[in-house]
Each structure stands twice: as C-alpha cells, then as structure tokens.
Amino acid sequence: MGKKKIVFTGGGSAGHVTPNIAIIRELNKEDWNIFYIGSKKGIEKELVEKVNIPYYTISSGKLRRYINFENVIDVFRVLKGCLDARKVLQKIKPNIVFSKGGFVSVPVIVAARLLKIPIFIHESDLTPGLANKISQRFATKIFTSFEETMKYFPENKTTFIGSPIRREVLQGSAEKGMEYLNFNSKLPILTIMGGSLGAKKINETVRGAIEQLTKKYQLVHICGKNNIDPNMSDILGYKQFEYIHDELADILAVTDIVITRGGSNSIFEFLALKIPMIIIPLTINQSRGDQILNAKVFEEKGYSITLEEEALTTKALITNLEQVFNNRKEMQNAMNLYTKKDALSFLLNEIGRV
C-alpha cells in the first residue's frame, strides 16, 4: 500500500499555522505525503516553507463581518479560490484535509466537500471565527481547545481535546536558555511577547518602564519585525529580539513570568509550561474580540491576569507585574489542576484512522 496523503490549510495569522506545523512535524513521513494550501501573501507561506513541504497558493478573499465594497470583490476572490483549491485537490487526491481556520481555509473546505474528501477542523479560540462558522457544516469532525467552545458546533461531530502544543516547546533547556541570554540567577526573568505582528503599545510601555523593571527583573523582549530600539541595546538585564525561533523553548524554560497577547496557542503553551501570565489581549478595534474572551477564561481559572490595552500604562504594568509575582505560586497551583489533554497525540491518532 502506498503512502496516504494529507492537505493542511489555514492562515492569516501565526495562530492559524503553528498548530498545523506541530502536527506536520509529528506525522510519520514514511506513512504520509504532506501538502499545504495557503494564500500567496499570508504569514503561512513563510512559516510553512521552513518545514519543507509542498505549498500551493490559492486566491483568497477576506471574510468581513461589516459592510464594505471590498466584500463584493472578495466574493469573486473566494469563488476563484474554490476553483483553485478544487484543481489542487484533484491533482493531489488527499485522504484528508485538516484545517485550522482563517479565511484562506474556506475555499479549500468547500472544494474538499464537493470532492467528498474527509475534513477535520480544529478551533483554537473560545468562540469560533467566521471561517470555522462557515466551514462547520462541511466538516467530518471538529475539535476544540476550550471545553466551552463545544456549544457553538454540532454535538455529534465535536470533541474537546485542548490545544495541540508543539513538542519542542516543552523540551527546552534552562541551562541553554541562561547561556543564550547571558543572564544570572539573581533576578527573575520576565519574557514579553507581542504576537507575530509585534505590539507597538506594549513595546513602548515596557521601554518607558525599563528603569523600574530592570531593578526587579531580567527582561527578554520579543518586539516584532523592525521594532528593535538600537538606543537600548546596552541596558544591563534587557535583551531585545525581533523574533526567536529555535531558542524559544530554552528561553521559556527559564522564564518566571510572561507578558503576552491572548492568542490561544501561545497561552495554552504557557499553561503547559506553568508560566504565570499577564495577558494583554488585542482590542475589539484590532480583532473580533476572541483574545479578550480567551483571556477572561484563563483569568477566571486563575492562570493569568488580564490588562486591557486601553488601560496599559507604565504604572498599571508595574502594579500588575507585582500582583502576578506575589501570586505566582497560587497561579502555578491552579495550572497544576488543569487536566492537560495531549491534543497533539489525540489528533495524530484520529488522522491515522482515516
């Protein structure tokens, strides 16, 4: 018997791609031929090229919840995307399509349904995005990161499994992390991550408070592309990076507290690593509000505290950090109670049964 074939899709932000890559890395290449369908310009292209699998581009429109002339044009883009996706799927003839959402996934799912290819969807956020709302009727099976999300999907094909965590994130070396950062063990380490797009307000507030922060913490500041401040390169106990790829697991292994956006994949990784969090979710003007809801659930469960970006000042940052630092043991105890499901193994098993 020849190899089975799987097509992954999903894009628009790193959150729609990272879990796909976690699965791709664990799939047995002797059993599977792996392909990816994404957009021409999305972040998924850049990220998928790193894992070295065939990448096909399709036309994709943006799904908007508001009235806009672009919507008319995008209807045609999505229709063209369906034709593009159908052509690619007919060529590959996959056994299964696995989607992480994002607007590029809709044409792929529609085409897969027309070709009677089984479709698996994973929803990371507390409430489904528009792409997964549309796609759910075509899906064979749906999986969720949050138990609370199940109510938004058909009960007979939905399973709560948690978030597929990248195995390498859990295997960091504290020793290598300290060596890479050249930090000491006297002060706790605070890591600041603004998501794949960086975060202007977070970056400015952290830098505005740098004098007070470096008295109490050593800082790892992942500030996003073109956001390095050359004037701050020589500050003792402050290291800034545009991105961190391979060393991230080692850095997280020495991190005591993390300041993060409310993207589901990231916060579930920090939960798995038992790192107390301050979550600064994207505002309702910057997103559909999914990060705000994710943050609310994590705060209710005692894993984090939420600091709204509108309320983000130097003073609020320092106060919230102090609160997390003083309560970090209680937060870690709450995290220990999380009945962690191994979502990655579960998905690999489900995919293997196709």
C-alpha positions as CSV (number, residue, x, y, z in Angstrom):
1,M,0.0,0.0,0.0
2,G,1.3,3.5,-0.9
3,K,1.6,6.5,1.4
4,K,-1.6,8.3,2.5
5,K,-1.9,12.0,1.6
6,I,-2.9,14.9,3.9
7,V,-3.5,18.5,2.9
8,F,-3.3,21.2,5.6
9,T,-4.8,24.6,5.3
10,G,-5.2,27.7,7.5
11,G,-3.6,31.1,7.6
12,G,-3.9,34.9,8.1
13,S,-2.0,34.8,11.4
14,A,0.6,32.6,13.1
15,G,-2.2,31.3,15.3
16,H,-3.8,29.6,12.3
17,V,-0.5,27.9,11.3
18,T,1.5,27.0,14.4
19,P,-0.7,24.0,15.4
20,N,-0.6,22.7,11.8
21,I,3.2,22.8,11.9
22,A,3.1,21.0,15.3
23,I,1.1,18.1,13.7
24,I,3.2,18.1,10.5
25,R,6.4,17.7,12.5
26,E,5.0,14.7,14.3
27,L,3.4,12.9,11.3
28,N,5.4,9.9,10.2
29,K,6.8,10.8,6.8
30,E,7.0,7.1,5.9
31,D,3.2,6.9,6.1
32,W,2.2,10.3,4.8
33,N,2.8,12.7,1.9
34,I,2.1,16.1,3.3
35,F,0.9,19.2,1.4
36,Y,-0.2,22.8,2.4
37,I,-2.7,25.1,0.7
38,G,-2.5,28.7,1.7
39,S,-2.6,32.3,0.4
40,K,0.0,34.0,-1.7
41,K,0.9,36.6,0.8
42,G,-0.1,35.3,4.2
43,I,2.3,34.5,7.1
44,E,1.5,30.8,6.5
45,K,3.7,30.8,3.3
46,E,6.8,32.0,5.3
47,L,6.2,29.6,8.2
48,V,5.4,26.5,6.1
49,E,8.4,27.0,3.9
50,K,10.6,26.3,7.0
51,V,9.2,22.8,7.3
52,N,9.9,22.0,3.7
53,I,6.7,20.6,2.3
54,P,4.9,21.4,-1.0
55,Y,3.0,24.7,-0.7
56,Y,0.1,25.6,-3.1
57,T,-1.3,29.1,-3.3
58,I,-5.0,29.9,-4.0
59,S,-6.9,33.1,-4.4
60,S,-8.5,34.2,-1.1
61,G,-10.7,37.0,0.0
62,K,-11.1,38.4,3.5
63,L,-14.3,37.5,5.3
64,R,-15.6,40.6,6.9
65,R,-18.5,41.0,9.4
66,Y,-19.2,44.5,8.2
67,I,-20.4,46.1,5.0
68,N,-17.6,47.1,2.7
69,F,-17.3,47.4,-1.1
70,E,-14.3,45.0,-0.9
71,N,-16.8,42.3,0.1
72,V,-18.2,42.3,-3.4
73,I,-14.8,41.8,-4.9
74,D,-14.0,39.2,-2.3
75,V,-17.0,37.1,-3.2
76,F,-15.3,36.6,-6.6
77,R,-11.9,36.0,-4.9
78,V,-13.4,33.3,-2.7
79,L,-15.2,31.7,-5.8
80,K,-11.9,31.7,-7.7
81,G,-10.2,30.3,-4.5
82,C,-12.7,27.4,-4.6
83,L,-11.8,26.7,-8.2
84,D,-8.1,26.9,-7.5
85,A,-8.4,24.6,-4.4
86,R,-10.5,22.1,-6.4
87,K,-7.8,21.9,-9.1
88,V,-5.1,21.4,-6.4
89,L,-7.1,18.7,-4.5
90,Q,-7.9,16.9,-7.8
91,K,-4.2,16.8,-8.5
92,I,-3.1,15.6,-5.1
93,K,-6.1,13.3,-4.3
94,P,-5.7,13.5,-0.5
95,N,-7.2,11.1,2.0
96,I,-8.0,14.0,4.4
97,V,-8.0,17.8,4.7
98,F,-7.0,19.4,8.1
99,S,-8.0,23.0,8.7
100,K,-7.0,25.5,11.4
101,G,-9.3,28.2,10.1
102,G,-8.5,31.7,8.8
103,F,-10.2,32.9,5.6
104,V,-8.0,31.0,3.2
105,S,-9.4,27.7,4.6
106,V,-13.0,28.3,3.4
107,P,-12.4,27.7,-0.4
108,V,-10.3,24.6,0.5
109,I,-13.1,23.1,2.7
110,V,-15.8,23.9,0.1
111,A,-13.7,22.2,-2.6
112,A,-12.9,19.2,-0.4
113,R,-16.6,18.7,0.4
114,L,-17.5,18.8,-3.3
115,L,-14.8,16.1,-3.9
116,K,-16.1,14.1,-0.9
117,I,-12.7,14.3,1.0
118,P,-13.0,13.9,4.8
119,I,-12.4,17.3,6.6
120,F,-11.1,17.8,10.1
121,I,-11.3,21.3,11.7
122,H,-9.6,22.5,14.9
123,E,-10.9,25.7,16.6
124,S,-8.4,27.3,19.0
125,D,-10.4,30.2,20.4
126,L,-13.3,30.3,22.8
127,T,-15.8,31.3,20.2
128,P,-15.4,30.2,16.5
129,G,-14.0,32.5,13.9
130,L,-16.1,33.3,10.9
131,A,-14.2,30.8,8.7
132,N,-14.9,27.9,11.0
133,K,-18.6,29.1,11.4
134,I,-19.0,28.7,7.7
135,S,-16.9,25.5,7.5
136,Q,-18.5,23.6,10.3
137,R,-21.4,22.3,8.1
138,F,-18.9,20.7,5.7
139,A,-16.6,19.2,8.4
140,T,-16.4,15.5,9.2
141,K,-15.0,16.1,12.6
142,I,-14.5,19.3,14.7
143,F,-12.0,19.6,17.6
144,T,-11.8,22.4,20.2
145,S,-9.2,23.9,22.5
146,F,-11.7,25.1,25.1
147,E,-14.5,22.9,26.5
148,E,-16.8,25.9,26.5
149,T,-16.5,26.1,22.6
150,M,-18.3,22.8,22.0
151,K,-21.7,24.5,22.3
152,Y,-21.1,26.5,19.1
153,F,-20.7,23.4,17.0
154,P,-22.9,20.3,16.2
155,E,-22.6,18.0,19.1
156,N,-22.5,14.8,17.1
157,K,-19.2,15.7,15.4
158,T,-17.4,17.9,18.0
159,T,-14.8,16.8,20.6
160,F,-13.0,18.9,23.2
161,I,-9.3,18.0,23.1
162,G,-7.3,21.0,24.2
163,S,-4.6,22.8,22.2
164,P,-2.0,20.8,20.1
165,I,1.2,22.0,21.7
166,R,4.5,21.9,19.8
167,R,6.5,19.2,21.4
168,E,9.8,21.2,21.1
169,V,8.3,24.0,23.3
170,L,8.0,21.5,26.2
171,Q,11.6,20.3,25.8
172,G,13.6,23.5,26.5
173,S,16.8,23.5,28.5
174,A,17.1,26.1,31.3
175,E,20.9,25.8,31.1
176,K,21.0,26.6,27.4
177,G,18.5,29.4,28.0
178,M,20.7,31.1,30.6
179,E,23.7,30.7,28.4
180,Y,22.0,32.1,25.3
181,L,20.7,35.2,27.3
182,N,23.8,35.6,29.4
183,F,21.6,36.3,32.4
184,N,22.3,35.5,36.1
185,S,20.2,33.6,38.6
186,K,19.8,36.5,41.0
187,L,16.8,38.2,39.4
188,P,13.6,36.6,37.9
189,I,13.2,36.5,34.2
190,L,10.3,38.3,32.5
191,T,9.6,37.5,28.9
192,I,7.5,39.9,26.8
193,M,5.9,38.6,23.6
194,G,3.6,40.7,21.4
195,G,2.5,38.0,18.9
196,S,3.6,37.5,15.4
197,L,2.9,41.1,14.5
198,G,4.6,42.7,17.4
199,A,2.7,45.2,19.6
200,K,3.5,48.9,19.5
201,K,1.8,50.0,22.7
202,I,3.2,47.0,24.7
203,N,6.7,47.8,23.3
204,E,6.5,51.5,24.2
205,T,5.1,50.8,27.7
206,V,7.8,48.3,28.5
207,R,10.6,50.6,27.3
208,G,9.0,53.5,29.2
209,A,9.3,51.5,32.4
210,I,12.7,50.0,31.7
211,E,14.5,51.6,34.6
212,Q,12.0,50.2,37.2
213,L,11.7,46.9,35.5
214,T,15.4,46.1,35.3
215,K,15.7,46.7,39.1
216,K,13.5,43.7,39.7
217,Y,13.7,41.5,36.6
218,Q,15.8,40.5,33.7
219,L,13.9,41.1,30.5
220,V,13.6,39.2,27.3
221,H,11.7,41.5,24.9
222,I,10.4,39.9,21.7
223,C,9.3,43.0,20.0
224,G,8.5,42.1,16.4
225,K,9.9,42.9,13.0
226,N,11.8,46.2,12.7
227,N,11.0,47.1,16.3
228,I,14.4,46.8,17.9
229,D,15.4,50.1,19.6
230,P,19.2,50.5,19.0
231,N,19.4,53.1,21.8
232,M,18.5,50.4,24.4
233,S,20.9,47.7,23.2
234,D,23.4,48.2,26.1
235,I,21.0,48.1,29.0
236,L,22.0,45.5,31.5
237,G,19.4,42.8,32.0
238,Y,17.4,43.8,28.9
239,K,17.6,41.7,25.7
240,Q,15.5,42.6,22.7
241,F,14.8,40.4,19.7
242,E,12.6,40.7,16.6
243,Y,11.7,37.0,16.7
244,I,13.0,34.0,18.4
245,H,12.7,30.7,16.6
246,D,14.9,27.8,17.7
247,E,15.9,29.2,21.1
248,L,12.3,29.9,22.2
249,A,11.9,26.6,24.2
250,D,15.2,27.3,26.1
251,I,14.1,30.9,26.9
252,L,10.7,29.7,28.1
253,A,12.4,27.1,30.3
254,V,14.0,30.0,32.3
255,T,11.0,32.4,32.2
256,D,9.3,33.2,35.5
257,I,6.5,35.4,34.2
258,V,5.3,36.2,30.7
259,I,3.5,39.2,29.2
260,T,1.6,38.0,26.2
261,R,-1.2,38.7,23.8
262,G,-4.3,36.5,24.2
263,G,-3.7,34.2,21.2
264,S,-5.0,30.7,22.1
265,N,-1.9,28.7,21.0
266,S,0.5,30.8,23.0
267,I,-1.4,30.9,26.2
268,F,-2.0,27.2,26.1
269,E,1.8,26.7,25.7
270,F,2.4,28.9,28.7
271,L,-0.2,26.9,30.6
272,A,1.5,23.6,29.7
273,L,4.8,25.1,30.9
274,K,3.1,26.6,34.1
275,I,4.3,30.1,33.5
276,P,2.1,32.8,35.2
277,M,0.8,35.3,32.6
278,I,-0.2,38.9,32.2
279,I,-2.5,38.8,29.1
280,I,-2.9,42.0,27.1
281,P,-5.5,41.0,24.5
282,L,-5.9,42.6,21.1
283,T,-8.6,45.3,21.5
284,I,-12.0,45.0,19.8
285,N,-10.8,47.5,17.2
286,Q,-7.9,45.3,16.2
287,S,-9.8,41.9,16.2
288,R,-13.1,40.2,16.6
289,G,-12.6,40.1,20.4
290,D,-11.5,36.4,20.6
291,Q,-8.4,37.2,22.6
292,I,-10.5,39.2,25.2
293,L,-12.7,36.1,25.7
294,N,-9.7,33.7,25.9
295,A,-8.0,36.0,28.5
296,K,-11.2,36.1,30.5
297,V,-11.4,32.3,30.8
298,F,-7.8,32.0,31.8
299,E,-8.1,34.7,34.4
300,E,-11.3,33.0,35.8
301,K,-9.3,29.8,36.1
302,G,-6.5,31.5,38.0
303,Y,-3.8,31.1,35.3
304,S,-3.3,34.8,34.5
305,I,-4.4,38.3,35.0
306,T,-5.8,40.5,32.2
307,L,-4.6,44.0,31.5
308,E,-6.7,45.7,28.8
309,E,-4.5,47.6,26.2
310,E,-6.6,50.8,26.8
311,A,-5.6,50.7,30.5
312,L,-1.9,49.9,29.7
313,T,0.3,52.5,31.4
314,T,3.7,52.2,33.0
315,K,2.1,52.3,36.4
316,A,-0.5,49.7,35.5
317,L,2.2,47.4,34.1
318,I,4.3,47.6,37.2
319,T,1.3,47.1,39.5
320,N,0.0,44.1,37.6
321,L,3.5,42.5,37.4
322,E,3.9,42.9,41.2
323,Q,0.5,41.2,41.6
324,V,1.5,38.2,39.4
325,F,4.9,37.9,41.0
326,N,3.4,37.8,44.5
327,N,0.7,35.3,43.5
328,R,2.8,33.2,41.1
329,K,2.8,30.1,43.4
330,E,-1.1,30.2,43.6
331,M,-1.2,30.6,39.8
332,Q,1.1,27.6,39.3
333,N,-1.1,25.6,41.7
334,A,-4.1,26.4,39.6
335,M,-2.2,25.4,36.5
336,N,-1.3,22.1,38.1
337,L,-5.1,21.3,38.4
338,Y,-5.6,21.7,34.6
339,T,-6.3,18.2,33.3
340,K,-4.0,18.6,30.4
341,K,-5.1,16.6,27.4
342,D,-2.4,15.5,24.9
343,A,-4.3,17.1,22.0
344,L,-1.4,16.5,19.6
345,S,-1.3,12.7,20.2
346,F,-5.1,12.7,20.0
347,L,-5.1,14.4,16.6
348,L,-2.3,12.2,15.2
349,N,-4.3,9.2,16.3
350,E,-7.6,10.5,14.7
351,I,-5.7,11.4,11.4
352,G,-4.1,8.0,11.4
353,R,-7.5,6.3,11.4
354,V,-8.7,7.9,8.2
